[in-house]
Amino acid sequence: MSLKRMPVSRAATLFIISLVMLVLGIILVVSSFLLWVVFPLGFYPTRLLWIEIHKWSGLALTIVVLVHVLLHWKWLWAMTKKYAARMRSR
């Protein structure tokens, strides 16, 4: 039995990237809250674990947002030109 690889549509790719950004954003919010309220300053393993989770999820979110911007680059460029032209005509 052979597995055929189905092409992923652009819409599906953008949806998956948006879901990943949402999950990473939630992880950042939860880890921020825990580090700020639940585990204030100190040196103990649980706090160090949440610092690592916060740090790596922040890095992952940054990378995913950059991919998101790259996938929307044509739209961003077109909108920038549109608004720049509108500002010049005023």
C-alpha positions in Angstrom: 0.0 0.0 0.0 1.5 3.3 -1.0 0.9 6.6 0.7 0.2 9.4 -1.7 1.2 12.8 -0.5 -1.6 15.3 -0.8 -0.6 18.9 -1.5 -1.4 21.3 1.3 -3.4 24.3 0.2 -2.2 27.8 1.1 -5.2 28.3 3.2 -4.5 25.2 5.2 -0.9 26.3 5.7 -2.0 29.7 6.9 -4.5 28.1 9.2 -2.0 25.8 10.8 0.5 28.6 11.3 -2.2 30.7 12.9 -3.1 27.8 15.3 0.6 27.4 16.2 0.9 31.1 16.9 -2.2 30.9 19.1 -0.9 27.9 21.1 2.6 29.5 21.5 0.9 32.8 22.6 -1.1 31.0 25.2 2.0 29.2 26.5 3.8 32.6 26.8 0.9 34.1 28.7 0.6 31.2 31.1 4.4 31.0 31.7 4.5 34.8 32.2 1.7 34.7 34.7 3.4 31.8 36.6 6.8 33.4 36.6 5.3 36.7 37.8 2.7 35.6 40.3 3.2 32.0 41.3 7.0 31.6 41.2 8.4 35.0 42.1 12.1 35.6 42.4 14.1 32.6 43.7 16.2 29.7 42.7 14.3 26.4 42.6 13.8 23.8 39.8 10.1 24.6 39.0 10.9 28.3 38.4 13.9 27.3 36.2 11.7 24.9 34.2 9.1 27.7 33.5 11.9 30.1 32.6 13.1 27.6 29.9 9.5 27.0 28.7 9.0 30.8 28.5 12.3 31.4 26.7 11.9 28.6 24.1 8.2 29.3 23.4 9.1 33.0 22.9 11.8 32.1 20.4 9.4 29.6 18.6 6.7 32.3 18.4 9.2 34.8 16.9 10.2 32.3 14.2 6.5 31.4 13.4 5.6 35.1 13.2 8.5 35.7 10.8 7.2 32.8 8.6 3.7 34.3 8.8 5.0 37.7 7.7 7.0 36.1 4.8 3.9 34.2 3.6 1.9 37.4 3.6 4.7 39.5 2.1 3.0 40.3 -1.2 -0.2 41.5 0.6 1.8 43.6 3.1 3.8 45.2 0.3 0.6 45.9 -1.8 -1.1 47.4 1.2 1.9 49.5 2.1 2.1 50.9 -1.5 -1.7 51.6 -1.4 -1.6 53.5 1.8 1.6 55.4 0.8 -0.1 56.5 -2.4 -3.1 57.6 -0.4 -0.9 59.6 2.0 0.9 61.3 -1.0 -2.4 62.3 -2.6 -3.5 64.3 0.5 
